[in-house]
C-alpha cells in the first residue's frame, strides 16, 4: 500500500513539475545569454531536434528538454544548438485527439529567423504555418488548412495563401511542407561560442 502511495506521489510530482535538463525559461521571442550559454555547454545525446522551415531543414543532437509525460496529455519543450544558431520547439499532445506544435530557428545571437506551427486532429483537420525573416523587413508567412485527410492521399480539401486542393486534386501546389519538430526520441542529456553579455 505504501509503495502504491509513493508511486502515486512521484507521478503527481512529475505531472506538476515536469522533468528533463531544461530547467530555465525559454521564449520564442528570443534567447537570453543565459539560455545560449547553457545550450552551448550541453553535450550531444540521444534526443534529436529537427525543424523543417521554408528555408530548409536543420537538425541537432545537442539538445536539452523539459517534459511533462502524463499520458494521454503530454508536453515537450526542446532547445537545441544548430551549426549556425539555435532551435526551439514545443509539442502538446492529447492522445489520440489533438497535436499542436511550434518551432523556431534562431540566429547566433538568439534572435528568431523563422517560425513554424502545426495543429492537427487526426484524419479530420490540420493547420500549418511558416514564417521567414521573422525579425526582418521582408517578413513572409505562408499557411494552409486541410480537411478530411486520409493515409497516402492527404487532405480531401485544402486551402491557404499558396495552396488549393479539391477532392484530393491539387489545383495550386504548395511549397515543400514546413513543420515543427516531433516529440523527442530518446533520453535527454547534458564548441562553445564566445559572446559578449548584452
N, C-alpha and C positions, 0 to 999 in steps of 0.2 A: 504494500500500500504506500509506504514512504517513497519507494523507488518511483512509482507512478506519479506521485505528487511532485517529486523532484524533477522528473522529466517534463511534466506539465509546466512547472515554474520556469525551466530553461527555455522551453518553446515560447512561452509568453514573453520572456525577456528578449529573445531573438526577434520576435514579432514587433516589439516596441522599439528596440534599439538598432536592429539590423546587425550585420556582420560584414567583415572584409577589412582591407587595409586602407581604404579611402575614408578617412575619419575627419575630413575638413570640408568646409562649404566650398562648392564649385559652381560657377554660374555660366550659362550660355552667353551672357553679355560680355564675357571676357575673363581671362585667368589673372589671378593675382601673382605677385612674385613668389609668395609662399606656395601657391599651387604648382608653379613651374619648377621651383627648386625641389619640391617633393617628388614630382614625377621624374625629374632628371636623375634623381638618386635611386630610383626603383630599378631592379634587375629584371631582365626578360624572364617570363614564366610561361605557364600553360595557357593562360587566358589571352585570347586574341580579340583585339578591337579592329573591326573592319567597317569603313564608311565608303559608300558609293555616292558621289555627287555629280553635278553637271560637268565638272572638270575632270572626273576620273575616279579611280578607286585608290584608297590608302589603307594600309593595314599595319599592325604592330603587335608584338607580344610584350612590349614594355608598358605594362598597364597596372592599374590599381582599381579595385571595385568596391562598391558598397551595395549590399544585397539584403533584401527582406524576403526570405524564402518561405513564405506562409502560403503554401498551396491550398486552394486554387488561385489565390490572389498573390502575385509576386511582383517585385520591383528590383531593377538593376540600374545602377549608375556606374559608368566606367570612364575613367580618364586615362589617356594614353599619349605617348610621345612618338610622333611620326618623324620621318627623316628630316623634314624642314619645318616642323611645327608641332602642333598638338591636335588631339581629337577628344571629343566628349560625346557620350551617348547615354540616353536613358530609355528604358523599356518598361512599360507597365502592362501586366498580363492578368486578365481574368479568364482563366481556362475553363471551357473552350470558347467563351463568348466574345472576348474582345482583346485586341492587342493594339497598343499605341506606342509610338516611339519617336524620339527626336535625336538628331545628331548635329554636330558642328565640327568643322575643320577650322583650326585657328592658326595664325602665323607664329613666328618665333618669338614675338612679343606678347602672345596671348590674346590678340585681337581676332574676332571672328571674321573668317573669309567666306564661308559657305554654310548654309543650313539645309537640313533635310528633315522631313516629317512624314509620319505614317499613322493612319488609324484604320483598323480592319475588323470587320465582323465576318468570319469565315463563310465563304460561298455567297454572301449577301451584299456586302458593301466594303469598298476600300477607297481611302482618300490618301493621296500622296502629294507632297510639295517639295520644291527645291529652290533655293535662293543662292545666287552667285554674287560676288562683290558686295557682301552683306554690309560692310562698313564704308564702302566707297561711293563715288558719284555715279557709277554705272550699275546700280543695284538692279538685278534681273531675277524675276520669280516665275516659275512655271508650276502648274498644279493640275491635278486630274482626279476625277471621281469615276469609279467603276461599280456596276450593279450586276447582281446575279452571276457570280464568277464560278466557272466550272474548271476542274483539273484539265490541263493541257490546252483547253480552249480559251481560257481567260474570261474577262467580263463580257456579258451579252451586250450591255450598253455602257459606253464610256464617253465622258466628255471633259473638256478642260480648255485652257487657253492655247494648247498646242496639240490637242487630240480629239478625235471624234470616231466613235465606233457604234454601229447599229447591227443588232442580231449577229454579233461576232464578226462582222465585216468591217475592217478598218477603212474609214473614209479619209481621215487625216492621221498619219502615223506620228506617234510621239517620239521624242528623243529616247535614247537609252535610259532605262529606269534608274532613278536615284532612290536610295533608301537608307535609313539609319541602321546601325549595327544590330545584329541579332543578339539575344541574351548570351552572356559569356559561356564558353565551352571549356571548363576546366577549373582548376584551383587557382585562386589569386595568390600572388607572390610579391614580395617587396623586391657614352662620352659626355660628361657634364658640359653644358653650355654656360659660359660666363655671361653675366648681365649686370648692369648697374641697377641699384634699387631705384624704383620710381618715387 
